[in-house]
């Protein structure tokens, strides 16, 4: 046990968690040290890697990962790990007010792989909100459960530790949320929230203000207030059996929507007199409607939607003649319409050929029906001629 403890202390010193005089680094808060000693994860990063530290069986366990994200001015180390490890969006309340209902410690977002962090929970008519951060300890000294407060995140505190990594002194960095907590004032109450998402393509974390985000309809579907609230929190919204949408900060369109690829998304928003926004989510992928179902009515349905989209784009092209993106989208849709029309025509010709083949195949019923039809047509023509002759004779 003694040897293990010695090795542990040496490792802690090597990574800058402890100093040479056997004290924990002053760059770490008491709360961070306490959580770490209780088995919590400590997260840091350097210029190339993300590192997680954890004490297990009197040994320091160090995991090193390639850093596929960069820091963000509003995200702690725990939140950065959450965004990158789950490869999904992160909804974060930046400011809220209410009655303090709980003060405690928990893995961030209930993720056991994340660090144990102090949190405070407040409740109001919208529900409960948790704020995570080890720096909360100092801010909460003047408050207790049952009191009404306003909590606002003011930024991120950066702590730099000097670590001996492979014989070389390197800086490793931690980020923690900073807050201002003050007594609640009805006149100055504030609510802010943002949605964060990793964009692996350009190695950035993108975010949008979800409080100001408004969306009324998608594909003719009017969103309920509950659906809009879920959308703002980054949740998927299912509009029907074919359409699922989700708010995405990295989405390359004006309304920051990602969507299922089975339908065209035309969204409208009451803004500046009622501007309608168009979202094309990979028009080529939309052809999967045909790939998944070759029935004639599905092809016609797809063609109808494309023609609606073409008309919409044409009106926008007239309204914004200098917008080259609209012209590009219009050309893509035009080519897709041609492809679908050709496919529909080919299917129709194929059906006619199939009928002809079945007739030539000697099906007695089909042959008899065809002959009977021709005989009826011949008799009708003869009756018509007789009737005409009789009328003239009179």
ZIFEN-V373168 format. One line per field, one symbol per residue. ss: DSSP state (~ for helix, > for strand, _ for the rest). burial: I if it has 9 or more other C-alpha atoms within 8 Angstrom, else O. A space follows every 50 residues. Layout:
ss = ???
burial = ???
This chain:
ss = _~~~~~~~~~~~~~___>_____>_____~~~~~~~~____>>>>___>> >>>>>>__>>>>>>>>__________~~~~~~~~~~___>>>>>>>>>>> >>>>>>>~~~_____>>>>>>>>>__>>>>>>___~~~~________>>> >>>>>>>>>>>>>>>__>>>>>>>>>>>>>>>>__~~~___>>>>>>>>_ ___>>>>>>_______>>__>>__~~~~~~~~____>>_____>>>>___ ______>>>_____>>>>_______>>>>___~~~~~~~~~~___~~~~~ ~~~~~~~~~~~~~~~~~~~____~~~~~~~~~~~~~~~~~~~~~~~~~~~ ~~~~~~~~~~___~~~~~~~~~~~~~~~~~~~~~~~~~~~~~~_
burial = OOOIIOIIIOIIIIIIIIIOOOOIIOOIIOIIIOIIOOIIIIIIIIOOII IIIIIOOIIIOOOOOOIOIOOOOOIIIIIIIIIIOOIOIIIOIIIIIIII IOIOOIIIOOOOOIIIIIIIIIIIOOOOIOOIIIIIIOIIOOOOIOOIII IIIOIIOOIIIIIIIOOOOIIIIIIIIIIIIOOIOOOOIOIIIIIIIIIO OOIIIIIOIIOOOOIIIIOOOOIOOOIIOIIIIIIIIOIOOOIIIIIIII OOOOOIIIIIIIOIIIIIIOOOOOIOIOIOIOIOIIIIIIOOOOOOOIII OIIOIIIOIIOOIIOIIOOOOOOOOIIOIIOIIIOIIOOIIOOIOOIOOO OOOOOOOIIOOOIOOIIOOOOOOOOOOOOOOOOOOOOOOOOOOO
